[in-house]
Amino acid sequence: MSEPFTAALLFGVGLLAGVLNVMAGGGSAFTLPALIFLGLDGATANGTNRVAILTGSLFAAAAFRREKVSRLRRSLAFGLWTLPGAVAGAVAAVRISDAWFQRILGLVMVGVVVSMLLPRHEDASTTTEGTSSWWIYPALLGIGFYGGFIQVGVGFLLMAAFYHLLRMNLVYVNLHKVTVVLLYTLPALAVFAWNGNVDWVLGVSLSAGNALGSWWAARLAVRRGEGVIRLVMILALLLMAARLLGVI
């Protein structure tokens, strides 16, 4: 496979993943298989994907700030709770065999799709700041481990935690989500890089598309509000289902 084609493929996949990760979740369900398809082993694909996740989260956070939607102190407080779990998860990810990683990845992708098919109770009382609940802290610790370990679908988990536990408006759910992911991805990526599980060349191509998709999606989320976020969540579900069924 030629280098220009590989770069173009990863840019396109990264663009799609960036939009999905900001507006809903599940972008890594496309980037990880793409990296494995290009010949990377499971751990290196997992680590290389973090380069794009970090870049996309940074651009999304900057886009939210440019649109004057920011709660940086609160986002950082949430993110700090994910750090211990993220480091532990990344260490676990680089130590398991490639075969086991791909088995777990397959099960996780099925689980994410099934969870999105479950009936969802809509609560109209969501607000910008949300409510307070101590359950959010152990939830973030567990989500941090999951994010550090495999990443796929972590956006859905964070959205569920902020939306259902704190009853927060979906625009601000996504704001906190991208900042939390940005924060815990830093030590997770460091663990993968330290163990030599990052292909920086492929990571740059993937990151370019991810950055553009994330920037555009964050601005769209602010300007169009909760309606467009719900629409993209439905599309994300359909795309993930099609990917699992081998349609795309």
N, C-alpha and C positions, 0 to 999 in steps of 0.2 A: 504494500500500500504506500503510495507516494506521500511525501511529507506535506505538500500543499493540501492534498485531500484529507489527510489526518487532521491538520490544523483547522480546515473548514468544517469537518465533521464535529470536532470538539467545540468549536465556536458555536455552531448551531445547537448542539446539545446543551452547552452551557447557557445559551440565551434562554432556551425553554426552561431549564432548571432554575435560573435566576428569577424568572417571572413566577413560577410555581412556588418556590421557597418563600418569597416575600408575601404573596397573596394568599397562600394556603399552606402547602408543604408537599413533600414527596418528590422534589426535584432530584434527589440522589438516587431515586429508583431508576432514573434514566442515565445519570452520569456514571454510576458505579458499573452497571453492565457494559456501558460503552467503553470504559477504560479496560475492563476485563477482556472485552472483544478485541481490543487492540494489543492484547498480549501481556498485560500486567497481571501479576498474581494478586490474590485477594487483599493482602495487607498493603501492598504498594498502591493498588487502586484506591483503597480506603484512605491512605495517607495523601495521595495526589489529589483526591477529591476535596480534601481540607483546604488546599491552596485556593480553590475556587470558592469554597464556602466562606473563607475569611475575606476574600476580595469582594464577593457579592454582598456580604453583610455590611462591610465598611461602606460601600457605595449606597446601599439601601439606607443605612443610618444617616449618611450625609444628605441624601435626598429628602428624608423626613425632616431633617433640621432645616433644609432650604425652604421647605413648605411651611416652616414655623410650627411644626408638630414635634415637640421634644419634652421628655421627662427624664433627662439624663441621670440625675441622682437616683431616682427610683429604679430605672432600668439597670444601673450598675449594682444596686442593692440586690435585685433579683439575680443578676448574673453571678455575683459572688457565691451564692448558694449552690450554683452548678459546678463550680471549679473543682472541689475534691472528687466528685463523682466523675467528671470529665477526664481527669488525669488517670484515675483508676480504670475507667473504661478503655482509654487509649492503650494503657499498658496491657490490659487483657487482650485487646485486639491484635497487637503485634506478636503475642505469644501463642495464639492458637494456630492450628494448621490451616492451609489454604482451603482444603476440602471442607473442614468444619465451618470456616467463615462463609463459604458459598452456600452451605446448607442452612445456616442461620439466616443469611441474607434472604434466601428464598422464603423461609417461614415468616420472617418479619414482613416482607412485601405482601404476602397473603394476609397476614394479620392486620396490616394497615388498611387494606381494602375492605376487609370484613368489618372492621371497626367503623369505617365511614358509611357502611350500609345500614348500621343500626339506627333505629329511630332516635331523633334528637329533639329534646325539649327546648323550645324557643322561649326565652325569657326577655320580655320587652323592657325590663327595668335596668338594663345595662347603662353605665355612665362612663364618662371620660376617666375618672380616677378609680372607679370600681369600689368595692367594699374591702373589708379586711377579713382575713381568714388565716389562722396559723397553719392550716393544711397546705398552703401554698409552698411552705419551706421544705418539708420532707418531699413534696412532689417535685420541686426543682432539683433537689439532691439526686433523686432517682432518675429524673430526666437527663441530668448532667452525665450520669454514668452511661445511660443509653446513647446519648449524643456522642460521647467520647468513644464508645465502642463501635457503633455502626452508622449512626447519623440518619439513615433512611426513615422518613416519616416523623422526625423529631419536631418538625414544625407543627404537625397536627397535635402532638402531645402538648406542646407549649400553648397552642391556641386553646385547647381544651382546658388546661389548667387556669389560664388567665380569664377565659370566658365563663367557665362554669364555677370555679372556686371564688373568683373575685367579681364576677358579673361586670366585666369591663367591655366598653365599646370596641368593636372589631378593629377599627382604625388604630386605636391605642394598643390593642392586643398585638397587632403586627409590629408596631413601633417597639414595644418591649421585647418581642420575640427576636427581631433582627439584632438588637443590642446584646441580648443574652447569648445568642449564638456566636456573635462576634467575640465576646469576652471568653467563653469557654473554648472556642476553637484555637485560640492562641496557645495555651499549654498542650492541647491535644495534638496540634500540628507539630509542636516542638518534640513531643514524644515520638511521633512517626519519623520525623526528620533525623532525630538522634539515632534511631535504629535503621536508618537507610531505606525507609519505606516511602520515599517521595520521588516521583519522576518530575523534576522541575520544568522540563521542556514541555511535556504534555500538560502540566498544570497551568502554564502560562496561557496556552491556547484556550483551555477550558475556562480560565479565569476571565479572559477578555469578554467572552460571551456572557458569562455569569454576571459580570459587573454591569454590562449594558442592560441586561434583562432586569436585574435588581433595581437599578436606578429608575428605569421607566416604570416598573411595577409599583415602587414606593410612591412615586408622584401620582400615579393613577389612583392608588388606594386612597390617598388624601383627597383628591379632587372629586372622585366619584362616590366615596363613602362605602358603607357596609354592603350595599346592593351588589356592587361589582365584585367585592371580595367573596360574597356567597356564590356568585356565578362562577368565578374562577375555581372555587373549591369544588364545585360540581364537575367542572371540566377536568380538574386535576384527578378526581376520582375516576372518571371515565378513561383518561389517559393511562392511569396506573392499571386499571382493569384490562385495558387493551394490551398493555405491555406484558402482563402476566399470562394472558391468553395467547400470546404470540402473534397478535394481529399486527403490531408494529415493533 
